[in-house]
Amino acid sequence: MFKRKALVTVLLLFALWHPASSITSAASSLPKATVNASSLIVREYPSPKAKALGQVMRNQLVYIHSTQPGGWAEIRLDGKRGYVPAGFLKLMAPASDSKTIQKATVQSSTLLIRKYPSPKSVSVGSFKRGAVTYIHAVKPGGWAEIRHNGQPAYVPAAYLKVVPAVMPSYKPGQYIVGKQIQPGLYYSSGGVDYWERQSSLSGSLEDILANDIPSGPAYVEVKSTDKAFMFEGGSFQKFDQRNHNHTLKSTFKDGTYLIGVDIRPGFYRGVGDGYWERSTAVTGEIEDIIVNDVPSGTFYVEIKADDFAFKTHGITWTKIK
């Protein structure tokens, strides 16, 4: 295993500058919507009295990270968390797409179920507080599409509380992709000593597609074309934005951080002696790297809003702008 781990060091030394050809997004698994108004003010928190962070324009694509009481949708603006009225967003994902279905509980004493997404629509039933239902889509006006007696029906989304999905968690070992572990983005809060993506099971160094010796929180994307994924120490969990409500950090140390999820874009001051990289993905491949460095002392880096992730070790970072 020593030889395998040494491979990471070789990759880092030859990757001090590597332009990227494509950009992926952590938000790609979230419901997509377009703005259905000439413009929408993005608020700091879900209230019309909240501070304006900026605006989004008609037909602009946004990702819905959550729905909030009062008919608000949580989105991202320049990597910052913000809120807009959900009624002015047009959901792009089809209601039948099972990937967008969310389990929820009723948060009011009685909640009428409507045949159509309108308060004037006929009532076809009702829920009591604590009842469980499933959100198939969010419609204009802040309505949640559910199922009642097997048929589409609607309730105000503001009175539903989404139950976080239970995502698969994996202990150290080797897993066959597509059978024992599914392709996708995986997260570790720390403790993983080593991981590698493998093209076959021969056990040779040529099997290694990418690998890393992470420090602190870590992410890795397992691809559908991988044969296996193995790691030592800690645990990995399938990433789901709805279960990943981390506070955006303004100061951080060793680890890999998603832009707009863990840290904001902007100008950062680094102090230490280590390594950093801005990247378009977290596959561990050299092609992911936009730019990187092995600095010492005090230095500055601009993390951009369209970066996917920022990886570092041996350095303490503080946002200055």
C-alpha positions as CSV (number, residue, x, y, z in Angstrom):
1,M,0.0,0.0,0.0
2,F,3.0,2.3,0.5
3,K,3.6,2.4,-3.2
4,R,0.0,3.2,-4.0
5,K,0.1,6.1,-1.5
6,A,3.3,7.4,-2.9
7,L,1.6,7.8,-6.3
8,V,-0.4,10.7,-4.9
9,T,2.7,12.7,-4.1
10,V,3.9,12.3,-7.7
11,L,0.6,13.5,-9.1
12,L,0.7,16.6,-6.9
13,L,4.3,17.6,-7.9
14,F,3.5,17.5,-11.6
15,A,0.2,19.3,-11.2
16,L,1.2,22.8,-10.2
17,W,-0.7,24.3,-13.1
18,H,-3.4,22.5,-15.0
19,P,-6.3,24.2,-16.9
20,A,-9.7,22.5,-16.8
21,S,-11.9,21.8,-19.8
22,S,-15.2,21.2,-18.0
23,I,-17.1,22.3,-14.9
24,T,-19.5,20.2,-12.9
25,S,-21.8,21.2,-10.1
26,A,-22.7,19.8,-6.7
27,A,-26.2,21.3,-7.3
28,S,-26.8,19.0,-10.3
29,S,-28.7,16.5,-8.2
30,L,-31.1,19.3,-6.9
31,P,-34.4,20.3,-8.5
32,K,-33.8,22.8,-11.3
33,A,-36.1,25.8,-11.9
34,T,-36.2,28.9,-14.1
35,V,-37.3,32.4,-13.0
36,N,-40.8,33.1,-14.1
37,A,-40.8,36.9,-13.5
38,S,-39.0,39.8,-15.0
39,S,-36.7,39.8,-12.0
40,L,-36.7,38.5,-8.4
41,I,-34.9,40.0,-5.5
42,V,-32.8,37.4,-3.6
43,R,-33.2,37.9,0.2
44,E,-30.7,37.1,3.0
45,Y,-33.3,35.0,4.8
46,P,-36.9,34.0,3.9
47,S,-38.8,37.3,4.6
48,P,-39.8,40.2,2.3
49,K,-38.2,42.5,5.0
50,A,-34.8,40.7,4.8
51,K,-31.7,42.4,3.2
52,A,-31.5,42.1,-0.6
53,L,-28.4,40.2,-1.7
54,G,-29.1,40.8,-5.4
55,Q,-31.5,39.6,-8.1
56,V,-32.1,36.9,-10.6
57,M,-33.7,37.6,-14.0
58,R,-36.4,36.0,-16.1
59,N,-35.5,32.5,-17.4
60,Q,-32.4,32.4,-15.3
61,L,-31.6,28.8,-14.1
62,V,-31.5,28.2,-10.3
63,Y,-31.3,25.2,-8.1
64,I,-33.8,24.7,-5.3
65,H,-31.8,23.6,-2.2
66,S,-34.9,23.6,0.1
67,T,-38.4,25.1,0.5
68,Q,-39.1,27.2,3.6
69,P,-42.3,28.3,5.5
70,G,-44.1,31.1,3.7
71,G,-43.5,29.8,0.2
72,W,-39.8,30.6,0.0
73,A,-37.2,28.7,-2.0
74,E,-33.6,28.5,-0.9
75,I,-31.2,29.1,-3.8
76,R,-27.5,30.2,-4.3
77,L,-26.5,33.6,-5.7
78,D,-22.7,34.0,-6.3
79,G,-22.2,31.1,-4.0
80,K,-24.2,32.7,-1.2
81,R,-27.4,31.2,0.3
82,G,-30.4,33.3,-0.5
83,Y,-34.2,33.1,-0.7
84,V,-36.8,33.9,-3.4
85,P,-40.6,33.4,-3.5
86,A,-41.1,29.8,-4.8
87,G,-44.3,31.0,-6.6
88,F,-42.1,32.8,-9.2
89,L,-40.0,29.8,-10.1
90,K,-40.9,27.3,-12.8
91,L,-39.7,23.8,-11.9
92,M,-37.9,22.0,-14.8
93,A,-37.7,18.5,-13.4
94,P,-40.8,16.4,-14.3
95,A,-43.1,15.4,-11.4
96,S,-42.6,11.8,-12.2
97,D,-38.8,12.0,-11.6
98,S,-38.4,9.8,-8.5
99,K,-35.1,11.4,-7.7
100,T,-36.9,14.6,-6.7
101,I,-39.4,12.9,-4.4
102,Q,-39.0,14.0,-0.8
103,K,-40.6,12.6,2.3
104,A,-42.3,15.3,4.5
105,T,-44.4,15.7,7.6
106,V,-47.4,18.0,8.1
107,Q,-46.7,21.0,10.4
108,S,-50.3,22.4,10.9
109,S,-53.2,21.0,13.0
110,T,-55.3,20.5,9.8
111,L,-54.1,20.8,6.2
112,L,-56.6,20.7,3.3
113,I,-55.7,18.7,0.3
114,R,-56.7,20.4,-3.0
115,K,-57.4,18.9,-6.4
116,Y,-55.5,21.7,-8.1
117,P,-52.7,24.1,-6.8
118,S,-55.1,26.9,-5.8
119,P,-56.8,27.9,-2.5
120,K,-60.0,28.1,-4.5
121,S,-59.8,24.5,-5.7
122,V,-62.1,21.8,-4.3
123,S,-60.8,20.0,-1.2
124,V,-60.4,16.2,-1.7
125,G,-59.2,15.4,1.8
126,S,-57.1,16.6,4.7
127,F,-54.0,15.8,6.8
128,K,-53.6,16.0,10.6
129,R,-50.4,17.3,12.2
130,G,-47.6,14.8,12.0
131,A,-49.0,12.9,8.9
132,V,-46.4,11.7,6.4
133,T,-46.6,12.4,2.7
134,Y,-44.2,12.7,-0.3
135,I,-43.5,15.8,-2.3
136,H,-43.3,14.9,-6.0
137,A,-42.8,18.5,-7.2
138,V,-43.1,22.1,-6.1
139,K,-45.5,24.2,-8.2
140,P,-45.8,28.0,-8.7
141,G,-47.4,29.7,-5.8
142,G,-45.6,27.6,-3.2
143,W,-47.8,24.4,-3.7
144,A,-46.4,20.9,-3.2
145,E,-47.6,18.1,-5.4
146,I,-48.4,15.0,-3.5
147,R,-50.5,11.8,-4.0
148,H,-53.9,11.3,-2.5
149,N,-55.7,8.0,-3.2
150,G,-53.1,7.5,-6.0
151,Q,-53.9,10.7,-7.8
152,P,-51.9,14.0,-7.9
153,A,-53.1,16.5,-5.3
154,Y,-51.8,19.7,-3.8
155,V,-51.0,21.3,-0.4
156,P,-49.2,24.5,0.6
157,A,-45.5,23.6,0.8
158,A,-45.0,26.0,3.7
159,Y,-46.8,23.6,6.0
160,L,-44.7,20.6,5.2
161,K,-41.3,19.8,6.8
162,V,-39.0,17.7,4.6
163,V,-37.5,14.7,6.3
164,P,-33.8,14.3,5.4
165,A,-33.1,11.3,3.3
166,V,-31.1,8.5,4.9
167,M,-28.1,8.2,2.7
168,P,-25.9,5.0,2.5
169,S,-22.8,5.0,4.7
170,Y,-19.7,2.9,4.0
171,K,-17.0,1.5,6.2
172,P,-13.4,1.0,5.1
173,G,-13.1,-1.7,2.4
174,Q,-13.4,-2.3,-1.3
175,Y,-16.7,-2.0,-3.2
176,I,-17.7,-3.0,-6.7
177,V,-19.2,0.0,-8.4
178,G,-22.8,-0.5,-9.6
179,K,-23.3,-3.4,-7.2
180,Q,-22.0,-2.6,-3.8
181,I,-21.7,1.1,-4.2
182,Q,-23.5,3.4,-6.7
183,P,-21.8,6.1,-8.8
184,G,-22.0,9.6,-7.4
185,L,-20.6,12.1,-5.0
186,Y,-19.4,10.9,-1.6
187,Y,-18.5,12.8,1.6
188,S,-16.4,12.1,4.7
189,S,-16.3,14.4,7.7
190,G,-12.8,13.2,8.4
191,G,-10.7,10.2,9.4
192,V,-10.2,8.6,5.9
193,D,-6.5,7.8,5.6
194,Y,-6.5,6.8,1.9
195,W,-8.9,6.2,-1.0
196,E,-8.6,5.0,-4.6
197,R,-10.8,4.6,-7.7
198,Q,-10.0,1.4,-9.6
199,S,-10.3,0.3,-13.2
200,S,-10.0,-3.4,-12.5
201,L,-9.4,-5.9,-9.7
202,S,-6.0,-7.2,-10.7
203,G,-4.3,-5.5,-7.7
204,S,-1.7,-3.8,-9.8
205,L,-0.7,-0.1,-9.8
206,E,-2.2,0.1,-13.3
207,D,-5.6,-0.4,-11.8
208,I,-5.5,3.0,-10.1
209,L,-7.5,5.7,-11.9
210,A,-7.0,8.2,-9.1
211,N,-6.2,8.2,-5.4
212,D,-5.6,10.5,-2.4
213,I,-4.4,10.7,1.2
214,P,-7.0,13.2,2.5
215,S,-6.7,15.3,5.6
216,G,-9.9,16.6,7.2
217,P,-13.3,16.6,5.4
218,A,-13.1,14.9,2.0
219,Y,-15.2,14.4,-1.1
220,V,-14.8,12.0,-4.0
221,E,-16.8,11.4,-7.1
222,V,-17.2,7.7,-8.0
223,K,-17.8,7.3,-11.7
224,S,-20.1,4.8,-13.4
225,T,-17.1,3.7,-15.5
226,D,-15.1,2.8,-12.4
227,K,-14.8,-0.9,-11.5
228,A,-14.3,-0.5,-7.8
229,F,-13.7,2.0,-5.0
230,M,-11.7,1.3,-1.9
231,F,-10.6,3.3,1.1
232,E,-8.9,3.0,4.5
233,G,-10.0,4.7,7.8
234,G,-13.1,6.7,8.6
235,S,-16.3,6.4,6.5
236,F,-17.9,7.8,3.4
237,Q,-21.6,8.8,3.0
238,K,-23.5,9.4,-0.2
239,F,-23.7,13.2,-0.5
240,D,-27.1,14.8,-0.5
241,Q,-27.4,18.6,-0.3
242,R,-30.6,18.3,1.7
243,N,-28.7,16.5,4.5
244,H,-25.6,18.7,4.2
245,N,-26.7,21.9,6.0
246,H,-23.2,23.0,7.0
247,T,-22.6,26.6,8.0
248,L,-20.6,28.4,5.3
249,K,-17.1,28.8,6.8
250,S,-15.1,32.0,6.7
251,T,-12.1,30.4,8.4
252,F,-11.0,26.8,7.7
253,K,-8.0,24.5,7.6
254,D,-7.2,21.0,6.1
255,G,-9.8,19.4,3.9
256,T,-11.8,19.6,0.7
257,Y,-14.6,22.1,0.6
258,L,-17.4,22.6,-2.0
259,I,-17.9,26.2,-3.1
260,G,-21.3,27.5,-2.1
261,V,-21.9,24.5,0.2
262,D,-19.0,24.7,2.7
263,I,-17.2,27.9,1.8
264,R,-18.1,31.1,-0.1
265,P,-16.2,32.3,-3.1
266,G,-14.1,35.4,-2.6
267,F,-10.6,36.5,-1.5
268,Y,-8.8,34.5,1.2
269,R,-5.6,34.9,3.1
270,G,-3.6,31.8,3.8
271,V,-1.0,31.3,6.5
272,G,1.2,28.2,6.7
273,D,3.4,25.8,4.7
274,G,1.4,23.4,2.6
275,Y,-0.7,22.9,-0.5
276,W,-3.9,24.2,-2.1
277,E,-5.9,23.7,-5.3
278,R,-8.9,25.1,-7.0
279,S,-10.8,22.4,-8.9
280,T,-13.7,21.7,-11.3
281,A,-14.5,18.2,-9.7
282,V,-13.4,15.8,-7.0
283,T,-12.5,12.7,-9.0
284,G,-8.9,13.0,-7.9
285,E,-7.7,13.2,-11.5
286,I,-5.2,15.8,-12.6
287,E,-7.7,17.2,-15.1
288,D,-9.8,18.4,-12.2
289,I,-7.3,21.0,-11.2
290,I,-7.8,24.6,-12.3
291,V,-4.6,25.8,-10.5
292,N,-2.6,24.8,-7.5
293,D,0.4,25.7,-5.4
294,V,2.8,24.7,-2.6
295,P,3.3,28.0,-0.9
296,S,4.9,29.1,2.4
297,G,4.3,32.1,4.7
298,T,1.4,34.4,4.0
299,F,-0.3,34.5,0.6
300,Y,-3.7,35.2,-1.0
301,V,-6.0,33.3,-3.3
302,E,-9.3,34.2,-5.1
303,I,-11.8,31.3,-5.0
304,K,-14.2,31.9,-7.8
305,A,-18.0,31.3,-7.8
306,D,-17.8,28.8,-10.7
307,D,-15.1,26.7,-9.0
308,F,-16.4,23.3,-7.8
309,A,-14.1,22.7,-4.8
310,F,-11.1,24.0,-2.9
311,K,-8.6,21.5,-1.4
312,T,-5.9,22.4,1.1
313,H,-3.6,21.0,3.8
314,G,-1.0,22.7,6.1
315,I,-2.6,26.1,5.7
316,T,-5.1,28.2,7.7
317,W,-7.5,30.3,5.5
318,T,-9.5,33.4,6.4
319,K,-11.9,35.2,4.1
320,I,-11.0,38.8,3.7
321,K,-13.4,40.0,1.0
